[in-house]
């Protein structure tokens, strides 16, 4: 039984390693990988826990479950722009703006006069039920 568990563990690791295009396997990787949404800085609020899995190689970021070159990340949606210091609590349609930590997070942010609605930035007048 122990032999079977060891063999299964090795097989799983080999298969996972082979599926890490533009990345590599780590038994103790980060819980907060670099993504297109966090292009240049790691998540500073990331818990210090080990997560086994694929980690993107230098110059690559995670996007839709794959490691892509950071220059291939999609552009920000219409009516938004990239900011190295976006809000952790952007204004969202239908949500009351509460207390928010004044921390910078690199992200696409809505242009002035627009609010987030399901990943898009729209005029607040178009929010279902108001802001």
Secondary structure, 3 states (H helix, E strand, C coil): CHHHHHHHHHHHHHHHHHCCCCEEEEEEECCCCCEHHHCCCCCCCCCCCCEEEEEECCCEEEECCEEEEHHHCCCCCCCEEEEEEEECCCCECCCCCCCCCCCEEEEEEECCCEEEECCEEEEHHHCCCCC
